[in-house]
Amino acid sequence: MRGSGFREHMREGHHRGGRHRGMDGAAQRGAKTFRRGKAISFLEMLHVKRATIKQQLEQPEFQSIQQILIGELKAIDMVIQEFSQLFDIQEGETTEAADSLQEENVHETNE
């Protein structure tokens, strides 16, 4: 049977890295792992969608749905802003991630 010292140890958050998961009361600063890479990749995808909608706004064949496109553009801007704040992603990080991903793809195709 385990002693009360073990229970106290677990309660303090020392067992299985509890302190690293924000159990000690410190504010979390955003994911720093593989999940963060996925979040940045998703944000890049949102930026591509935004650019596509913006391009459609300038084309005459989409003139009849211009108000819808403007609404979509505003909505995607809001999602980008909230997502960036949620994952604490700075503007420069998305371009850096895209550059490193592009370099990886070049290395894979050259091999």
Number of C-alpha atoms within 10 A of each C-alpha: 3 6 7 9 9 11 11 11 11 14 12 13 16 14 12 9 11 14 14 12 13 13 15 12 8 10 9 11 10 13 14 9 8 8 12 15 15 11 18 22 16 15 19 17 12 17 16 12 14 19 13 12 17 15 11 16 19 11 10 9 10 14 13 9 11 17 12 13 17 14 11 15 19 13 13 17 15 12 14 18 13 12 17 17 12 13 16 14 18 11 9 8 12 19 13 12 15 14 12 11 13 12 11 12 11 11 10 9 7 7 5
